Amino acid sequence: MSPPTTPPTTGRGRFAPSPTGPLHFGSLVAALGSWLVARHAGGEWLVRIEDLDPPREAPGAADAQLRTLAGFGLVSDHPPVRQSERHPRYHDALDRLLVSGQAFRCHCSRGDLVGVDGIHRVCVDSARPQAAIRLRVADGETVGFEDCVRGRFEQNVARAVGDFVLRRADGLWAYQLAVVVDDAEQGIEHVVRGADLLDSTPRQILLQRALGLPTPRYTHLPLILDAQGRKLSKSLAALAVDGDDPLPALRLAWRALGQDRRALDWSGPIEQILRRAVRRFDPGRIPKQDVSFAALHNHPAANRA
């Protein structure tokens, strides 16, 4: 595998929602965080719709999410990209990996791998006629990187996830391949997203190396948790945010990112408030730990107008 090249340093970032429903508060925190980090670095901010799993998508959700983002003043600097329109790019990358021998066809089903906790290291006899395509991970392959919030993160990819899927047996593209191809083609220099994707990053770095693509910087933001400690998007508390009345949720998201509430403790046009937010934004204040939505919402400052 060839080493990654050094990316540019203009700070271009992105927000990449899946169109499975309305934009909820946890997604707003990720969108605002990625926007602030990009703007703080003087970079552009892009929106990419990750619509590669039709069975999970809600009709009209992508357009509704874009309208909500616009209500919060978060508008992509370039027309939003939809992954469903980018299949040829993924095919090209996959073909390169197959030709080089770094990817291989695999008939193993999840049931076949139950005895090894789902971690693929060698193919077994399988009755499944359809084949997935996996990246070949060398024994002992360990990848580490410096997260801008959480510090050093290392993972023995061979032991933790094994040979991982690039295209599923049903023909759908795996997230890992699509995100790597898209981030490189869009020139993303700083990936800012939720901490639930922290352990996906080593796999993506392996793919970047395999394809000779640059490795961006990474920041993994705190997750917003419900009272039971679950990620908010998986909770009944994951109510849609209101783009027609953005200021209350915007202030909560600002506080979830660890920022000084006094910086947004005033009213005005949303564009002016966002410009003020960029000037006052301090990446060093982003919490390393996840954030309770209940504690955030019930804070005395939460209801200030």
C-alpha positions as CSV (number, residue, x, y, z in Angstrom):
1,M,0.0,0.0,0.0
2,S,1.3,3.4,-0.9
3,P,1.5,6.1,1.9
4,P,-1.0,8.9,1.8
5,T,0.0,12.2,0.3
6,T,-0.1,15.4,2.4
7,P,-3.4,17.2,1.9
8,P,-3.8,20.9,1.3
9,T,-4.4,23.1,4.3
10,T,-7.4,25.4,3.3
11,G,-9.7,23.6,5.8
12,R,-12.4,22.5,3.4
13,G,-15.0,20.5,5.3
14,R,-18.3,18.8,4.8
15,F,-21.5,17.6,6.4
16,A,-22.9,14.3,5.0
17,P,-26.3,13.3,6.3
18,S,-28.2,10.2,5.4
19,P,-31.8,10.9,4.3
20,T,-33.5,8.6,6.8
21,G,-35.7,11.3,8.3
22,P,-35.8,14.9,9.5
23,L,-32.7,16.6,10.7
24,H,-32.5,16.1,14.5
25,F,-30.5,17.9,17.2
26,G,-27.6,15.5,17.1
27,S,-27.2,16.0,13.4
28,L,-27.5,19.8,13.9
29,V,-24.5,19.7,16.3
30,A,-22.5,17.8,13.7
31,A,-23.5,20.2,10.9
32,L,-22.7,23.3,13.0
33,G,-19.5,21.8,14.3
34,S,-18.2,20.9,10.8
35,W,-19.3,24.4,9.5
36,L,-17.6,26.2,12.3
37,V,-14.3,24.3,11.9
38,A,-14.2,24.9,8.2
39,R,-15.1,28.6,8.5
40,H,-12.6,29.1,11.4
41,A,-9.9,27.8,9.1
42,G,-11.1,30.0,6.2
43,G,-12.3,27.0,4.2
44,E,-15.3,26.1,2.3
45,W,-18.2,23.9,3.6
46,L,-19.9,21.3,1.5
47,V,-23.0,19.1,1.9
48,R,-23.1,15.6,0.6
49,I,-26.3,13.4,0.7
50,E,-25.4,9.8,1.7
51,D,-28.2,8.1,-0.1
52,L,-26.8,4.7,-0.9
53,D,-29.2,2.6,1.2
54,P,-32.7,2.9,-0.4
55,P,-34.5,0.6,2.0
56,R,-33.6,3.0,4.9
57,E,-34.4,6.3,3.1
58,A,-37.5,8.3,3.8
59,P,-39.1,9.9,0.7
60,G,-38.4,13.6,0.5
61,A,-36.0,13.5,3.5
62,A,-32.9,14.8,1.7
63,D,-34.7,17.9,0.4
64,A,-36.3,18.5,3.8
65,Q,-32.8,18.3,5.5
66,L,-31.4,20.8,3.0
67,R,-34.3,23.2,3.8
68,T,-33.7,22.9,7.5
69,L,-30.0,23.5,7.1
70,A,-30.8,26.6,5.1
71,G,-33.1,27.8,7.9
72,F,-30.1,27.7,10.2
73,G,-28.0,29.6,7.7
74,L,-25.9,26.5,6.9
75,V,-25.8,26.4,3.1
76,S,-23.3,24.4,1.0
77,D,-20.7,26.5,-0.8
78,H,-21.2,24.2,-3.8
79,P,-24.3,22.3,-5.0
80,P,-24.9,19.3,-2.8
81,V,-23.6,16.0,-4.1
82,R,-25.8,12.9,-3.9
83,Q,-23.9,9.6,-3.6
84,S,-26.7,7.8,-5.6
85,E,-25.4,9.7,-8.6
86,R,-21.8,8.6,-8.1
87,H,-21.8,4.8,-8.7
88,P,-19.2,5.0,-11.6
89,R,-16.6,6.5,-9.2
90,Y,-17.1,3.7,-6.7
91,H,-16.9,1.1,-9.5
92,D,-13.6,2.6,-10.7
93,A,-12.1,2.5,-7.2
94,L,-13.3,-1.0,-6.6
95,D,-11.9,-2.2,-9.9
96,R,-8.5,-0.8,-9.1
97,L,-8.5,-2.6,-5.7
98,L,-9.5,-5.9,-7.4
99,V,-6.9,-5.7,-10.1
100,S,-4.2,-4.9,-7.6
101,G,-5.2,-7.9,-5.4
102,Q,-6.0,-5.6,-2.4
103,A,-9.7,-6.5,-2.6
104,F,-11.3,-9.9,-3.2
105,R,-14.7,-11.6,-3.7
106,C,-16.2,-13.3,-0.6
107,H,-19.2,-15.6,-0.3
108,C,-19.2,-15.7,3.5
109,S,-22.4,-14.6,5.1
110,R,-22.9,-13.2,8.6
111,G,-24.0,-16.5,9.8
112,D,-20.9,-18.1,8.5
113,L,-18.8,-15.8,10.7
114,V,-20.8,-16.0,13.9
115,G,-18.2,-18.2,15.5
116,V,-15.4,-15.6,14.9
117,D,-17.6,-12.6,16.1
118,G,-18.2,-11.5,12.5
119,I,-14.5,-10.8,11.9
120,H,-13.3,-12.1,8.6
121,R,-9.8,-13.4,8.3
122,V,-10.2,-16.4,5.9
123,C,-13.1,-17.5,3.7
124,V,-15.1,-20.5,4.8
125,D,-17.3,-22.9,2.7
126,S,-20.6,-21.0,2.2
127,A,-23.8,-21.8,0.5
128,R,-24.5,-18.1,-0.4
129,P,-24.3,-17.6,-4.2
130,Q,-23.9,-13.9,-4.0
131,A,-20.5,-12.4,-3.3
132,A,-19.5,-9.4,-1.3
133,I,-16.2,-7.6,-2.0
134,R,-13.8,-7.1,0.9
135,L,-10.5,-5.2,1.4
136,R,-7.7,-7.6,2.3
137,V,-6.3,-6.5,5.7
138,A,-2.8,-7.8,6.6
139,D,-2.3,-9.8,9.8
140,G,-1.4,-7.4,12.6
141,E,-2.4,-4.3,10.5
142,T,-2.5,-1.4,13.0
143,V,-3.5,2.1,12.0
144,G,-3.2,5.2,14.3
145,F,-4.0,8.9,13.8
146,E,-4.3,12.1,15.8
147,D,-7.8,13.2,16.3
148,C,-8.0,17.0,16.8
149,V,-10.3,16.6,19.8
150,R,-9.7,13.1,21.2
151,G,-6.0,12.8,20.6
152,R,-4.2,9.6,19.6
153,F,-6.4,6.8,18.4
154,E,-5.0,3.4,17.3
155,Q,-6.7,0.3,16.1
156,N,-5.5,-3.2,15.2
157,V,-7.8,-3.4,12.1
158,A,-7.1,-7.0,11.5
159,R,-8.2,-8.0,15.0
160,A,-11.0,-5.4,15.5
161,V,-12.8,-5.7,12.1
162,G,-10.8,-8.0,9.8
163,D,-11.2,-7.9,6.1
164,F,-14.0,-5.4,5.7
165,V,-16.8,-5.1,3.1
166,L,-16.5,-2.6,0.2
167,R,-19.6,-3.7,-1.7
168,R,-22.3,-5.8,0.0
169,A,-23.6,-9.1,-1.4
170,D,-26.8,-7.3,-2.4
171,G,-24.9,-5.0,-4.6
172,L,-25.1,-1.9,-2.3
173,W,-21.9,0.1,-1.7
174,A,-20.4,0.1,1.8
175,Y,-20.0,3.4,3.6
176,Q,-16.3,2.9,4.0
177,L,-15.6,2.9,0.2
178,A,-18.0,5.6,-0.7
179,V,-16.9,8.1,1.9
180,V,-13.2,7.7,1.0
181,V,-13.8,8.2,-2.7
182,D,-16.1,11.2,-2.2
183,D,-13.9,12.9,0.4
184,A,-10.9,12.7,-2.0
185,E,-12.7,13.8,-5.1
186,Q,-14.3,16.8,-3.2
187,G,-11.0,17.9,-1.8
188,I,-12.1,17.5,1.9
189,E,-9.2,18.4,4.1
190,H,-10.8,18.2,7.5
191,V,-13.4,15.6,8.3
192,V,-15.6,16.7,11.3
193,R,-18.3,14.3,12.3
194,G,-19.7,12.4,15.3
195,A,-17.6,10.2,17.6
196,D,-19.7,7.2,16.6
197,L,-17.5,7.1,13.5
198,L,-14.2,7.3,15.3
199,D,-13.5,3.6,15.0
200,S,-14.3,3.7,11.2
201,T,-11.4,6.1,10.6
202,P,-8.6,3.5,10.6
203,R,-10.5,1.5,7.9
204,Q,-10.8,4.6,5.8
205,I,-7.1,5.5,6.2
206,L,-6.3,1.9,5.0
207,L,-8.5,2.5,2.0
208,Q,-6.9,5.9,1.3
209,R,-3.5,4.3,1.3
210,A,-4.6,1.5,-0.9
211,L,-6.0,3.9,-3.4
212,G,-3.1,6.4,-3.1
213,L,-5.5,9.1,-1.8
214,P,-4.7,11.9,0.7
215,T,-5.6,11.5,4.4
216,P,-7.5,14.5,5.8
217,R,-7.4,15.7,9.4
218,Y,-10.1,14.3,11.6
219,T,-12.2,15.8,14.4
220,H,-14.8,13.6,16.1
221,L,-17.4,15.6,17.9
222,P,-19.2,14.5,21.1
223,L,-22.4,12.5,20.6
224,I,-25.6,13.9,22.1
225,L,-27.1,11.2,24.4
226,D,-30.6,10.7,25.8
227,A,-31.3,10.0,29.4
228,Q,-30.6,6.3,28.9
229,G,-27.2,7.1,27.4
230,R,-28.2,6.2,23.9
231,K,-27.3,8.2,20.8
232,L,-30.0,10.8,20.3
233,S,-30.8,9.7,16.7
234,K,-31.8,6.3,18.1
235,S,-34.0,7.7,20.8
236,L,-37.6,9.0,21.0
237,A,-36.0,12.3,22.0
238,A,-34.7,12.7,18.5
239,L,-37.2,15.3,17.5
240,A,-36.8,17.3,14.3
241,V,-35.2,20.8,14.8
242,D,-37.1,23.7,13.5
243,G,-35.5,25.7,10.7
244,D,-38.2,28.3,10.9
245,D,-37.2,29.2,14.5
246,P,-33.5,28.4,14.5
247,L,-32.1,30.4,17.4
248,P,-33.0,28.2,20.4
249,A,-31.6,25.0,18.8
250,L,-28.6,26.9,17.5
251,R,-27.7,28.1,20.9
252,L,-28.1,24.6,22.4
253,A,-25.8,23.2,19.6
254,W,-23.3,25.9,20.3
255,R,-23.2,25.0,24.0
256,A,-23.0,21.2,23.1
257,L,-19.8,22.1,21.3
258,G,-18.4,23.5,24.6
259,Q,-18.5,27.2,23.5
260,D,-19.1,30.2,25.7
261,R,-22.9,30.8,25.7
262,R,-22.4,34.5,26.1
263,A,-21.1,34.7,22.5
264,L,-24.6,33.9,21.1
265,D,-26.5,35.5,24.0
266,W,-28.3,38.0,21.7
267,S,-30.8,38.1,18.8
268,G,-30.6,39.2,15.2
269,P,-30.5,37.8,11.7
270,I,-29.1,34.3,11.6
271,E,-26.4,35.3,9.2
272,Q,-25.1,37.9,11.7
273,I,-25.2,35.4,14.5
274,L,-23.2,32.9,12.5
275,R,-20.6,35.4,11.7
276,R,-20.3,36.3,15.3
277,A,-20.1,32.5,16.1
278,V,-17.1,32.1,13.7
279,R,-15.2,35.0,15.4
280,R,-15.9,33.5,18.9
281,F,-15.4,29.9,18.0
282,D,-12.6,28.1,20.0
283,P,-12.0,24.5,18.7
284,G,-10.0,23.8,21.9
285,R,-13.3,24.0,23.9
286,I,-15.0,21.1,22.1
287,P,-15.7,18.4,24.7
288,K,-13.8,15.1,24.6
289,Q,-16.8,13.3,26.2
290,D,-20.3,12.8,25.0
291,V,-23.0,15.3,26.1
292,S,-26.3,14.6,27.8
293,F,-29.2,16.3,25.9
294,A,-31.3,16.5,29.1
295,A,-28.6,18.3,31.0
296,L,-28.0,20.6,28.1
297,H,-31.7,21.3,27.5
298,N,-32.4,21.9,31.2
299,H,-29.5,24.3,31.8
300,P,-30.8,27.7,33.0
301,A,-29.2,29.3,30.0
302,A,-31.0,27.0,27.5
303,N,-34.2,29.1,27.4
304,R,-32.6,32.5,27.1
305,A,-33.9,34.5,24.1
